[in-house]
Amino acid sequence: GNTSRNALRADAWQNWDFSLFRSFDIRERHRLQFRAEFFNLFNQVNFAPPFGVVISPFFGRVLSAAPSRDIQFALKYIF
């Protein structure tokens, strides 16, 4: 073929992860920690690379994307 090298490129991947931690003293040696963690904070769409099998009818098409924003909360008891 006459296609140049690296002709099928994907868009740039943008992902911001963020976390907040807060510890609360309960007693002298006991603490409670609250955590909030955000994955893909700004909910940026990240598309997968284009399909690369030349003989496929899906050649050059983007068929999927990465997961959207995830948020998780946790409590941790430390003694």
BAVEX-794432 format. One record per atom (N, C-alpha, C): x, y, z; residue number from 1. Coordinates in Angstrom, 1 decimal. Atoms other than C-alpha are relative to their C-alpha. Layout:
N
+--------+--------+--------+------+
:      x :      y :      z : resi :
+--------+--------+--------+------+
:      X :      Y :      Z :  NUM :
...
+--------+--------+--------+------+
***
This chain:
79
+--------+--------+--------+------+
:      x :      y :      z : resi :
+--------+--------+--------+------+
:    0.8 :   -1.2 :    0.0 :    1 :
:    0.0 :    0.0 :    0.0 :    1 :
:    0.8 :    1.3 :    0.0 :    1 :
:   -0.7 :   -1.3 :    0.0 :    2 :
:    0.9 :    3.6 :   -0.2 :    2 :
:   -0.4 :    0.9 :    1.2 :    2 :
:    0.3 :   -0.8 :   -1.2 :    3 :
:   -0.3 :    4.7 :    3.3 :    3 :
:    1.3 :    0.2 :    0.8 :    3 :
:   -1.2 :   -0.3 :   -0.7 :    4 :
:    2.4 :    6.4 :    5.3 :    4 :
:    0.0 :   -0.7 :    1.4 :    4 :
:   -0.2 :    0.7 :   -1.3 :    5 :
:    3.7 :    5.0 :    8.6 :    5 :
:   -0.8 :    0.9 :    1.1 :    5 :
:    0.8 :   -0.6 :   -1.1 :    6 :
:    1.5 :    5.8 :   11.7 :    6 :
:   -1.1 :    0.9 :   -0.5 :    6 :
:    1.1 :   -0.7 :    0.5 :    7 :
:   -1.4 :    7.0 :    9.6 :    7 :
:   -1.2 :    0.0 :    0.9 :    7 :
:    1.2 :    0.1 :   -0.9 :    8 :
:   -4.0 :    5.8 :   12.1 :    8 :
:    0.5 :    0.4 :    1.4 :    8 :
:   -0.4 :   -0.5 :   -1.4 :    9 :
:   -3.4 :    7.8 :   15.3 :    9 :
:   -1.3 :    0.3 :    0.8 :    9 :
:    1.1 :   -0.3 :   -0.9 :   10 :
:   -5.7 :    8.2 :   18.3 :   10 :
:    0.2 :    1.4 :    0.5 :   10 :
:    0.0 :   -1.3 :   -0.7 :   11 :
:   -6.6 :   11.4 :   20.0 :   11 :
:    0.8 :    0.0 :    1.3 :   11 :
:   -0.7 :   -0.1 :   -1.2 :   12 :
:   -4.7 :   12.6 :   23.0 :   12 :
:   -0.8 :   -0.5 :    1.2 :   12 :
:    0.7 :    0.5 :   -1.2 :   13 :
:   -5.6 :   10.9 :   26.3 :   13 :
:    0.0 :    1.0 :    1.1 :   13 :
:    0.1 :   -1.0 :   -1.1 :   14 :
:   -6.8 :   13.3 :   29.0 :   14 :
:   -0.7 :   -0.6 :    1.1 :   14 :
:    0.6 :    0.6 :   -1.1 :   15 :
:   -7.4 :   12.0 :   32.4 :   15 :
:    0.5 :    0.7 :    1.3 :   15 :
:   -0.4 :   -0.6 :   -1.3 :   16 :
:   -7.4 :   13.8 :   35.8 :   16 :
:   -0.6 :   -0.8 :    1.1 :   16 :
:    0.4 :    0.8 :   -1.2 :   17 :
:   -7.5 :   11.8 :   39.0 :   17 :
:    0.3 :    1.0 :    1.2 :   17 :
:    0.0 :   -0.9 :   -1.1 :   18 :
:   -8.1 :   13.6 :   42.3 :   18 :
:   -0.4 :   -0.7 :    1.3 :   18 :
:    0.5 :    0.7 :   -1.2 :   19 :
:   -8.4 :   12.5 :   45.9 :   19 :
:    0.1 :    1.0 :    1.2 :   19 :
:    0.0 :   -0.8 :   -1.3 :   20 :
:   -9.2 :   14.1 :   49.3 :   20 :
:    0.1 :   -0.9 :    1.1 :   20 :
:   -0.1 :    0.8 :   -1.3 :   21 :
:   -8.2 :   12.7 :   52.7 :   21 :
:   -0.2 :    0.9 :    1.1 :   21 :
:    0.1 :   -0.7 :   -1.2 :   22 :
:   -9.2 :   13.8 :   56.1 :   22 :
:    0.0 :   -1.0 :    1.2 :   22 :
:   -0.1 :    0.9 :   -1.1 :   23 :
:   -8.2 :   12.2 :   59.4 :   23 :
:   -0.6 :    0.7 :    1.2 :   23 :
:    0.6 :   -0.5 :   -1.3 :   24 :
:  -10.2 :   12.6 :   62.7 :   24 :
:    0.6 :   -0.8 :    1.1 :   24 :
:   -0.5 :    0.7 :   -1.2 :   25 :
:   -8.6 :   11.8 :   66.0 :   25 :
:   -1.2 :   -0.4 :    0.9 :   25 :
:    1.1 :    0.5 :   -0.9 :   26 :
:  -11.0 :    9.6 :   68.2 :   26 :
:    0.5 :    0.0 :    1.4 :   26 :
:   -0.6 :    0.1 :   -1.3 :   27 :
:   -8.7 :    8.8 :   71.1 :   27 :
:    1.5 :    0.2 :   -0.3 :   27 :
:   -1.4 :   -0.3 :    0.1 :   28 :
:   -5.0 :    9.0 :   71.7 :   28 :
:    0.7 :   -0.8 :   -1.1 :   28 :
:   -0.7 :    0.8 :    1.1 :   29 :
:   -4.0 :    6.1 :   69.3 :   29 :
:   -1.0 :   -0.5 :   -1.0 :   29 :
:    1.0 :    0.4 :    1.0 :   30 :
:   -7.2 :    5.8 :   67.3 :   30 :
:   -0.4 :    1.2 :   -0.9 :   30 :
:    0.4 :   -1.0 :    0.9 :   31 :
:   -8.1 :    7.7 :   64.2 :   31 :
:   -1.0 :   -0.6 :   -1.0 :   31 :
:    0.9 :    0.4 :    1.1 :   32 :
:  -10.8 :    7.6 :   61.5 :   32 :
:    0.4 :    0.9 :   -1.2 :   32 :
:   -0.4 :   -0.7 :    1.2 :   33 :
:   -9.8 :    8.6 :   58.0 :   33 :
:   -1.2 :   -0.1 :   -1.0 :   33 :
:    0.9 :   -0.1 :    1.1 :   34 :
:  -12.3 :    9.7 :   55.3 :   34 :
:    0.7 :    0.2 :   -1.3 :   34 :
:   -0.7 :   -0.2 :    1.3 :   35 :
:  -11.3 :    9.4 :   51.7 :   35 :
:   -1.1 :    0.2 :   -1.1 :   35 :
:    0.8 :   -0.2 :    1.2 :   36 :
:  -12.9 :   10.7 :   48.5 :   36 :
:    0.9 :    0.0 :   -1.2 :   36 :
:   -0.9 :    0.2 :    1.2 :   37 :
:  -11.3 :    9.6 :   45.2 :   37 :
:   -0.8 :    0.2 :   -1.3 :   37 :
:    0.7 :   -0.3 :    1.2 :   38 :
:  -12.3 :   10.9 :   41.8 :   38 :
:    0.9 :   -0.5 :   -1.2 :   38 :
:   -0.8 :    0.5 :    1.1 :   39 :
:  -11.1 :    9.1 :   38.6 :   39 :
:   -0.7 :    0.6 :   -1.3 :   39 :
:    0.5 :   -0.7 :    1.2 :   40 :
:  -11.5 :   11.1 :   35.3 :   40 :
:   -0.9 :    1.1 :    0.5 :   40 :
:    0.8 :   -1.0 :   -0.8 :   41 :
:  -12.6 :   14.1 :   37.4 :   41 :
:   -0.9 :    0.9 :   -0.9 :   41 :
:    0.7 :   -0.9 :    0.9 :   42 :
:  -13.7 :   16.3 :   34.5 :   42 :
:   -0.9 :   -0.7 :   -1.0 :   42 :
:    0.9 :    0.9 :    0.9 :   43 :
:  -15.5 :   13.4 :   32.7 :   43 :
:    0.4 :    0.2 :   -1.5 :   43 :
:   -0.5 :   -0.2 :    1.4 :   44 :
:  -13.4 :   13.9 :   29.5 :   44 :
:   -0.1 :   -1.3 :   -0.7 :   44 :
:    0.2 :    1.2 :    0.8 :   45 :
:  -14.3 :   11.4 :   26.8 :   45 :
:    1.4 :   -0.3 :   -0.7 :   45 :
:   -1.2 :    0.5 :    0.5 :   46 :
:  -11.3 :    9.3 :   25.8 :   46 :
:   -0.3 :   -1.1 :   -1.0 :   46 :
:    0.3 :    1.0 :    1.0 :   47 :
:  -11.8 :    7.4 :   22.5 :   47 :
:    1.1 :   -1.0 :   -0.2 :   47 :
:   -1.0 :    1.0 :    0.3 :   48 :
:  -10.0 :    4.2 :   21.7 :   48 :
:    0.6 :    0.3 :   -1.4 :   48 :
:   -0.5 :   -0.2 :    1.3 :   49 :
:   -7.7 :    4.1 :   18.7 :   49 :
:   -0.9 :   -0.6 :   -1.1 :   49 :
:    0.9 :    0.5 :    1.1 :   50 :
:   -9.3 :    3.4 :   15.3 :   50 :
:    0.4 :   -1.5 :   -0.2 :   50 :
:   -0.1 :    1.5 :    0.3 :   51 :
:   -9.8 :   -0.3 :   14.3 :   51 :
:    1.0 :   -0.1 :   -1.1 :   51 :
:   -1.2 :    0.1 :    1.0 :   52 :
:   -6.6 :   -1.4 :   12.4 :   52 :
:    0.1 :   -1.1 :   -0.9 :   52 :
:    0.0 :    1.2 :    0.9 :   53 :
:   -7.5 :   -4.6 :   10.5 :   53 :
:   -0.5 :    0.5 :   -1.3 :   53 :
:    0.2 :   -0.6 :    1.3 :   54 :
:   -7.3 :   -3.5 :    6.9 :   54 :
:   -1.2 :   -0.7 :   -0.8 :   54 :
:    1.1 :    0.7 :    0.8 :   55 :
:   -9.7 :   -6.2 :    5.5 :   55 :
:   -1.3 :    0.0 :    0.7 :   55 :
:    1.3 :   -0.1 :   -0.8 :   56 :
:  -12.4 :   -5.5 :    8.1 :   56 :
:   -0.8 :    1.2 :   -0.5 :   56 :
:    0.8 :   -1.2 :    0.4 :   57 :
:  -15.4 :   -3.3 :    7.2 :   57 :
:    0.0 :    1.1 :    1.1 :   57 :
:   -0.1 :   -1.0 :   -1.0 :   58 :
:  -14.7 :   -1.5 :   10.5 :   58 :
:    1.3 :    0.8 :    0.0 :   58 :
:   -1.4 :   -0.6 :    0.0 :   59 :
:  -11.2 :   -0.4 :    9.4 :   59 :
:   -0.1 :    1.6 :    0.0 :   59 :
:   -0.1 :   -1.5 :   -0.2 :   60 :
:  -10.4 :    3.2 :   10.5 :   60 :
:   -1.1 :    0.6 :    0.9 :   60 :
:    1.0 :   -0.5 :   -0.8 :   61 :
:  -13.5 :    3.5 :   12.7 :   61 :
:    0.3 :   -0.1 :    1.5 :   61 :
:   -0.1 :    0.0 :   -1.4 :   62 :
:  -13.5 :    4.3 :   16.4 :   62 :
:   -1.2 :   -0.7 :    0.6 :   62 :
:    1.2 :    0.9 :   -0.4 :   63 :
:  -15.7 :    1.6 :   18.1 :   63 :
:   -0.2 :    0.1 :    1.5 :   63 :
:    0.3 :    0.0 :   -1.4 :   64 :
:  -15.3 :    2.3 :   21.8 :   64 :
:    0.7 :    1.2 :    0.7 :   64 :
:   -0.6 :   -1.1 :   -0.8 :   65 :
:  -14.3 :    4.8 :   24.5 :   65 :
:    0.3 :   -0.6 :    1.4 :   65 :
:   -0.4 :    0.4 :   -1.4 :   66 :
:  -12.7 :    4.6 :   28.0 :   66 :
:   -1.2 :    0.3 :    0.9 :   66 :
:    1.1 :   -0.3 :   -1.0 :   67 :
:  -15.0 :    4.6 :   31.1 :   67 :
:   -0.1 :    1.4 :    0.4 :   67 :
:    0.3 :   -1.4 :   -0.4 :   68 :
:  -16.6 :    7.8 :   32.3 :   68 :
:    0.5 :    0.2 :    1.5 :   68 :
:   -0.4 :   -0.4 :   -1.3 :   69 :
:  -16.1 :    9.4 :   35.7 :   69 :
:   -0.3 :   -1.1 :    1.0 :   69 :
:    0.2 :    0.9 :   -1.1 :   70 :
:  -15.7 :    7.1 :   38.7 :   70 :
:    0.2 :    0.8 :    1.3 :   70 :
:   -0.2 :   -0.6 :   -1.3 :   71 :
:  -16.1 :    8.3 :   42.3 :   71 :
:   -0.1 :   -1.1 :    1.1 :   71 :
:    0.1 :    0.9 :   -1.1 :   72 :
:  -15.4 :    6.3 :   45.4 :   72 :
:    0.3 :    0.6 :    1.4 :   72 :
:   -0.1 :   -0.5 :   -1.3 :   73 :
:  -15.7 :    7.0 :   49.1 :   73 :
:    0.4 :   -1.1 :    0.9 :   73 :
:   -0.5 :    1.1 :   -0.9 :   74 :
:  -14.0 :    5.1 :   52.0 :   74 :
:    0.2 :    0.6 :    1.4 :   74 :
:   -0.3 :   -0.3 :   -1.4 :   75 :
:  -13.7 :    5.1 :   55.8 :   75 :
:    1.0 :   -1.0 :    0.4 :   75 :
:   -1.0 :    0.9 :   -0.4 :   76 :
:  -10.6 :    3.7 :   57.3 :   76 :
:    0.3 :    0.3 :    1.5 :   76 :
:   -0.2 :   -0.1 :   -1.5 :   77 :
:  -10.2 :    3.0 :   61.1 :   77 :
:    1.4 :   -0.4 :    0.2 :   77 :
:   -1.4 :    0.2 :   -0.2 :   78 :
:   -6.6 :    3.3 :   62.2 :   78 :
:    0.2 :   -0.1 :    1.5 :   78 :
:   -0.3 :    0.1 :   -1.5 :   79 :
:   -5.4 :    2.1 :   65.7 :   79 :
:    1.4 :   -0.5 :    0.2 :   79 :
+--------+--------+--------+------+
***
